[in-house]
């Protein structure tokens, strides 16, 4: 389905009939299908909203620049279009950046956060690397299709055991529009929310793979120290794409976290 938000079309899918709303937000180069393995289990207890960021999937791809604040406004507008005052916000990688910005800009609308393989800031060196990547993709596209895919999005053990998953993931990345991908890369390569996060009181689950080569675990430690109502779970052997590598753990962690919040409310 599609909704018009600030003059652009955002593609989304809504699953489940009852329960609070859980929003699943993908990262750079992703699309809502990233969360397909998790929808059935989550939709037994919750309504599940997946959406394509502007510039990705089947959503509109207007010219940049993009920013985390712009993505957060898009999400707020999508919730408005659906008549939803608030939701539990789950974000993986760049989607976690969007989730943080959404909670900072709309704290009353974020019932909780689940931040996966993400961080609260990008340093100068990493930011320069993001800009180089964006420039290269924008000018040259994604390069030859027959070259070996970059396995760093996965834990080394998983990448070795499942090369077909690494290849399929790389193929999906190549389906992106290069200019929109570059605009999104620049958005996710320049932000610093660390100081702001101390003001948040949103219950937060932080999931981090210890074998993450793209967003090292130190970023999640900083998140956990800044967010006063957070719980950090470090997952051995998991890489950046933890939801793909360990789908059962990912889904179970979310269900347990949300169930705990509901139990706490019921006991008041």
Secondary structure as UniProt FT lines:
FT   STRAND          2..5
FT   TURN            6..7
FT   STRAND          8..15
FT   STRAND          21..25
FT   TURN            28..29
FT   HELIX           32..35
FT   HELIX           36..43
FT   TURN            44..45
FT   STRAND          47..51
FT   TURN            54..55
FT   TURN            57..58
FT   HELIX           68..81
FT   TURN            82..83
FT   STRAND          87..92
FT   HELIX           94..105
FT   HELIX           107..109
FT   STRAND          110..116
FT   HELIX           124..140
FT   TURN            141..142
FT   TURN            145..146
FT   HELIX           151..153
FT   HELIX           156..161
FT   HELIX           163..174
FT   HELIX           178..188
FT   HELIX           194..197
FT   TURN            198..199
FT   STRAND          204..209
FT   TURN            210..211
FT   HELIX           218..226
FT   TURN            228..229
FT   STRAND          230..235
FT   TURN            236..237
FT   TURN            240..241
FT   HELIX           242..245
FT   HELIX           247..267
//
